[in-house]
Amino acid sequence: MTETLVIALLVFLGTVIAALVAGGVTLAVQLTRWKADNHLLWLHNRQLIDHIYRGNPPPPPPPPPGLFD
């Protein structure tokens, strides 16, 4: 009985740890992607502000590659 309980407990803890690791990896990937998207949005916004400030005629500058993919 004790061995069965220990095995069940180890399996449960292994499952919980695996889920936490998978969640951490997913979070790290999403944060990296969000940071890259935020940088591209900032860059495009800066280009639009500079375009308007300098009084350049339409059309506005195109967005950076990969911004709206």
C-alpha positions as CSV (number, residue, x, y, z in Angstrom):
1,M,0.0,0.0,0.0
2,T,2.8,2.4,0.9
3,E,4.7,1.8,-2.3
4,T,1.5,2.4,-4.4
5,L,0.9,5.7,-2.6
6,V,4.5,6.8,-3.1
7,I,4.3,6.0,-6.8
8,A,1.0,7.8,-7.2
9,L,2.4,10.8,-5.4
10,L,5.5,10.9,-7.6
11,V,3.5,10.6,-10.8
12,F,1.2,13.5,-9.6
13,L,4.2,15.7,-8.7
14,G,5.9,14.9,-12.0
15,T,2.7,15.9,-13.8
16,V,2.4,19.2,-11.9
17,I,6.1,20.0,-12.5
18,A,5.8,19.2,-16.2
19,A,2.7,21.5,-16.5
20,L,4.6,24.3,-14.7
21,V,7.6,24.0,-17.0
22,A,5.4,23.9,-20.1
23,G,3.6,27.0,-18.9
24,G,6.9,28.8,-18.2
25,V,8.2,28.0,-21.7
26,T,5.0,29.2,-23.3
27,L,5.1,32.4,-21.3
28,A,8.7,33.1,-22.3
29,V,7.9,32.6,-26.0
30,Q,4.8,34.9,-25.7
31,L,6.8,37.6,-23.9
32,T,9.5,37.5,-26.5
33,R,6.9,37.8,-29.3
34,W,5.0,40.6,-27.6
35,K,8.3,42.5,-27.0
36,A,9.2,42.3,-30.7
37,D,5.7,43.4,-31.8
38,N,5.8,46.3,-29.3
39,H,9.2,47.4,-30.8
40,L,7.8,47.3,-34.3
41,L,4.7,49.2,-33.3
42,W,6.9,51.9,-31.6
43,L,9.1,52.1,-34.7
44,H,6.1,52.5,-37.0
45,N,4.6,55.1,-34.7
46,R,7.9,57.0,-34.6
47,Q,8.0,57.0,-38.5
48,L,4.5,58.3,-38.7
49,I,5.2,61.1,-36.2
50,D,8.4,62.1,-38.0
51,H,6.5,62.1,-41.4
52,I,3.8,64.4,-40.1
53,Y,6.2,66.6,-38.2
54,R,8.4,67.2,-41.2
55,G,5.3,68.1,-43.3
56,N,5.8,65.4,-45.9
57,P,2.9,64.8,-48.2
58,P,0.9,61.6,-48.3
59,P,1.2,58.7,-48.5
60,P,2.6,57.8,-45.1
61,P,5.6,55.6,-44.7
62,P,4.9,51.8,-45.0
63,P,4.9,49.8,-41.8
64,P,8.0,47.8,-41.0
65,P,8.1,44.2,-42.3
66,G,6.4,41.7,-40.1
67,L,4.3,44.2,-38.2
68,F,0.9,43.1,-39.4
69,D,1.6,39.5,-40.2
